[in-house]
Amino acid sequence: MPATLATIFPVVPHPLPASAELRAAIVANPVFGE
């Protein structure tokens, strides 16, 4: 998991179930994607 995830989403109500969706969205985003 990229460190940017914790930086962009410091507070997530349900980090475990949402992590996959957030990570997929960030990876798909040309700005945050690796």
ChimeraX attribute file (.defattr): number of C-alpha atoms within 10 A of each C-alpha:
attribute: neighborCount
match mode: 1-to-1
recipient: residues
	/A:1	8
	/A:2	12
	/A:3	7
	/A:4	13
	/A:5	14
	/A:6	11
	/A:7	9
	/A:8	10
	/A:9	11
	/A:10	9
	/A:11	9
	/A:12	11
	/A:13	7
	/A:14	8
	/A:15	13
	/A:16	9
	/A:17	9
	/A:18	12
	/A:19	15
	/A:20	12
	/A:21	12
	/A:22	15
	/A:23	17
	/A:24	12
	/A:25	13
	/A:26	18
	/A:27	14
	/A:28	12
	/A:29	11
	/A:30	9
	/A:31	8
	/A:32	14
	/A:33	13
	/A:34	9
